[in-house]
Amino acid sequence: MKRKIFIGFKVPRKIIDTISMVRSTINKDDRSFNWSSGNNLHLTLLFLGSQDISTIDKISSASKKVFSNFNNFEITIDGTGTFFKKNGHQILWLGINNGKQNLEKVNYELKTALEKILKLNLDSKFTPHITIGRKKKKYFQNKIDVNNFMNSVYFPIVFQVNFFTLFESTMIDGKVYYKRIDTFNLT
């Protein structure tokens, strides 16, 4: 049996007011996106895709070893961005300013360790961000003006990263849910 898994961390709920503010910049096209909220707000450090249950313990063990080499650090959520894909898929996100280099280093070390164990090539491009909206499939062909969103200005949100989590992602009745499998403390 396989599980869709990723390593990341949940972000504080104090981000919700910022999401509401930047969401309002999309205006009438707001309904064209599925918006992240509550327990689904997170930063993905490394997406591992569908993995056999038998590899979970190996992933946890290797991850603990990598994370033991890192201290707690602070990050700042600041700025907005978007990813576009050729098929019309569009993601709206909040960026990471301070702490970005720490996240990139952890991502690199973790990716390197897990590629050896899983014997696969994981996505090498990593842009630290918090996904707040995904364009709905039925609107993929619609061009939506996101200039106001991209120019949004808000007070930076600062918080401490003390641990990362191995999550399982499941879809139930068309909604995505994240379940904690393991936690990796930083020193």
Secondary structure per residue as TSV (DSSP state, phi and psi in degrees):
chain	resnum	aa	ss	phi	psi
A	1	M	-	360.0	140.5
A	2	K	E	-109.5	153.1
A	3	R	E	-128.4	141.8
A	4	K	E	-87.2	115.2
A	5	I	E	-130.6	158.7
A	6	F	E	-154.3	161.6
A	7	I	E	-113.1	133.5
A	8	G	E	-170.9	-156.5
A	9	F	E	-152.1	149.4
A	10	K	E	-77.1	146.0
A	11	V	-	-100.4	155.6
A	12	P	-	-65.6	151.0
A	13	R	G	-66.5	-14.9
A	14	K	G	-63.9	-7.9
A	15	I	G	-78.9	-16.2
A	16	I	H	-59.8	-41.6
A	17	D	H	-62.4	-37.4
A	18	T	H	-66.3	-41.6
A	19	I	H	-61.4	-44.1
A	20	S	H	-59.3	-41.8
A	21	M	H	-65.9	-49.6
A	22	V	H	-71.3	-29.5
A	23	R	H	-62.0	-36.6
A	24	S	G	-65.7	-17.4
A	25	T	G	-74.9	-13.8
A	26	I	G	-81.3	-15.9
A	27	N	G	58.7	-129.9
A	28	K	G	-66.9	-20.9
A	29	D	G	-82.5	6.6
A	30	D	G	-53.8	-37.2
A	31	R	G	-70.8	-11.1
A	32	S	G	-78.4	-5.8
A	33	F	E	-121.7	148.3
A	34	N	E	-91.2	122.9
A	35	W	E	-99.8	135.4
A	36	S	-	-77.7	145.1
A	37	S	-	-157.1	167.8
A	38	G	G	50.0	-124.8
A	39	N	G	-68.4	-13.1
A	40	N	G	-89.3	-3.1
A	41	L	-	-77.8	118.5
A	42	H	E	-156.9	167.8
A	43	L	E	-113.8	125.3
A	44	T	E	-87.8	118.9
A	45	L	E	-82.6	-41.3
A	46	L	E	-155.7	120.6
A	47	F	E	-90.0	125.0
A	48	L	E	-103.6	-6.6
A	49	G	E	71.0	-156.6
A	50	S	E	-80.9	119.7
A	51	Q	E	-124.5	142.1
A	52	D	E	-64.4	142.8
A	53	I	G	-55.0	-32.3
A	54	S	G	-65.1	-17.7
A	55	T	G	-92.2	-9.8
A	56	I	H	-58.4	-45.6
A	57	D	H	-63.2	-39.4
A	58	K	H	-64.8	-41.8
A	59	I	H	-62.9	-46.2
A	60	S	H	-61.6	-46.0
A	61	S	H	-62.3	-47.8
A	62	A	H	-65.5	-37.9
A	63	S	H	-65.0	-44.2
A	64	K	H	-57.9	-41.0
A	65	K	H	-63.1	-44.8
A	66	V	H	-64.4	-49.6
A	67	F	H	-65.6	-24.5
A	68	S	T	-66.0	-14.5
A	69	N	T	-90.9	2.4
A	70	F	-	-121.5	141.3
A	71	N	-	-91.1	162.1
A	72	N	-	-55.0	150.0
A	73	F	E	-149.6	165.1
A	74	E	E	-102.4	143.4
A	75	I	E	-127.4	158.6
A	76	T	E	-124.7	123.0
A	77	I	E	-84.5	122.3
A	78	D	E	-160.0	130.4
A	79	G	E	92.4	169.7
A	80	T	E	-131.0	163.8
A	81	G	E	-165.1	174.4
A	82	T	E	-147.0	146.2
A	83	F	E	-111.1	133.4
A	84	F	E	-115.7	140.5
A	85	K	-	-119.9	157.1
A	86	K	T	-56.7	-33.9
A	87	N	T	-77.0	1.3
A	88	G	S	100.5	-6.1
A	89	H	-	-66.0	133.1
A	90	Q	E	-136.5	135.4
A	91	I	E	-121.9	133.7
A	92	L	E	-104.5	137.4
A	93	W	E	-145.3	162.2
A	94	L	E	-103.8	139.2
A	95	G	E	-92.3	168.5
A	96	I	E	-112.8	129.1
A	97	N	-	-104.2	-91.8
A	98	N	T	-60.8	133.1
A	99	G	T	95.3	-5.7
A	100	K	H	-59.0	-42.7
A	101	Q	H	-64.0	-38.3
A	102	N	H	-61.9	-44.8
A	103	L	H	-63.1	-40.7
A	104	E	H	-64.4	-40.2
A	105	K	H	-66.5	-45.6
A	106	V	H	-61.4	-44.7
A	107	N	H	-57.0	-47.1
A	108	Y	H	-61.3	-48.0
A	109	E	H	-64.4	-42.1
A	110	L	H	-66.7	-45.7
A	111	K	H	-59.6	-45.4
A	112	T	H	-60.3	-45.6
A	113	A	H	-66.1	-43.4
A	114	L	H	-77.6	-27.5
A	115	E	H	-61.6	-37.6
A	116	K	H	-65.4	-44.4
A	117	I	H	-70.5	-43.3
A	118	L	H	-86.6	-10.4
A	119	K	T	52.5	52.9
A	120	L	S	-150.9	165.7
A	121	N	-	-100.3	116.2
A	122	L	-	-86.4	158.5
A	123	D	-	-52.7	123.9
A	124	S	-	-86.7	-19.4
A	125	K	-	-88.2	122.4
A	126	F	-	-128.6	119.1
A	127	T	-	-118.6	106.4
A	128	P	-	-59.4	123.5
A	129	H	E	-160.8	167.2
A	130	I	E	-120.4	112.3
A	131	T	E	-68.8	127.1
A	132	I	E	-117.1	-15.1
A	133	G	E	-156.7	142.8
A	134	R	E	-126.0	131.7
A	135	K	E	-63.7	134.4
A	136	K	-	-68.3	143.9
A	137	K	G	-54.7	-40.1
A	138	K	G	-67.5	-11.9
A	139	Y	G	-108.1	8.3
A	140	F	T	-52.7	-37.0
A	141	Q	T	-82.6	-11.3
A	142	N	S	-80.5	132.2
A	143	K	-	-86.0	122.7
A	144	I	-	-115.8	128.9
A	145	D	-	-74.0	116.4
A	146	V	-	-114.8	15.2
A	147	N	H	-58.5	-44.7
A	148	N	H	-62.9	-39.1
A	149	F	H	-61.4	-46.8
A	150	M	H	-64.5	-25.7
A	151	N	T	-98.8	9.5
A	152	S	-	-62.6	141.1
A	153	V	-	-123.9	132.7
A	154	Y	-	-146.9	164.0
A	155	F	-	-67.3	131.5
A	156	P	-	-58.5	145.3
A	157	I	E	-111.1	118.5
A	158	V	E	-106.9	134.9
A	159	F	E	-154.6	163.1
A	160	Q	E	-91.5	137.1
A	161	V	E	-101.9	112.5
A	162	N	-	-108.7	-18.6
A	163	F	E	-160.3	163.2
A	164	F	E	-120.5	161.9
A	165	T	E	-130.9	141.3
A	166	L	E	-91.5	118.6
A	167	F	E	-111.1	150.8
A	168	E	E	-106.9	133.7
A	169	S	E	-105.6	124.5
A	170	T	E	-129.3	152.4
A	171	M	E	-110.2	122.1
A	172	I	E	-129.4	120.8
A	173	D	T	51.9	41.8
A	174	G	T	78.4	4.1
A	175	K	E	-115.6	144.4
A	176	V	E	-91.5	134.9
A	177	Y	E	-127.5	145.3
A	178	Y	E	-116.2	129.9
A	179	K	E	-117.2	132.4
A	180	R	E	-73.6	128.7
A	181	I	E	-101.5	-41.9
A	182	D	E	-155.4	159.2
A	183	T	E	-125.5	140.2
A	184	F	E	-122.6	107.9
A	185	N	E	-77.1	144.6
A	186	L	-	-91.4	161.3
A	187	T	-	-90.8	360.0
